Amino acid sequence: MSGSVFTLDDLRRILLESAGAEEGTDLGDDILDKKFGDLGYESLALLETGGRIERGWNITLDDSVLDDSTTPRALIEAVNAHLAAQAA
């Protein structure tokens, strides 16, 4: 799984594997700027998502990354920043 870029498709897959999708939530929609809470993903689901990202992309995310990343766009950018720093 690990690669040089973490994408929205990667995040969608991990969210579905980690916690599924709340009824009525369509992760195929434009979700980049929707709050995780509005998508039905609370702190436990995000912790599991963070763990899967760390294992799949061989990175370590600071605890604050999941707290500060309230939208998919923010989390994707944070993961990609970690990947870029690791590659440097």
Residue pairs with C-beta under 8 A, 6 or more apart in sequence:
1 10
1 56
1 57
2 56
2 57
2 58
3 57
4 83
4 87
5 80
5 83
6 53
6 57
6 76
6 79
6 80
6 83
7 76
8 31
8 32
8 72
8 76
10 56
11 49
11 72
11 75
11 76
12 27
12 28
12 31
14 49
14 52
14 53
14 56
15 21
15 27
15 39
15 41
15 45
15 49
16 27
17 52
18 45
18 48
18 49
18 52
19 41
19 44
19 45
19 48
19 49
21 27
21 40
22 39
22 40
22 41
25 39
25 40
27 39
31 39
31 72
32 71
32 72
32 73
32 76
33 71
33 72
33 73
34 71
34 72
35 70
35 71
36 42
36 45
36 46
36 70
36 71
36 72
37 70
41 49
43 66
46 66
47 66
49 66
49 75
50 61
50 65
50 66
53 59
53 61
53 79
54 60
54 61
57 79
57 82
57 83
58 86
59 79
59 82
59 83
59 86
60 82
61 78
61 79
61 82
65 75
65 78
65 79
65 82
66 75
68 74
68 78
69 75
69 77
69 78
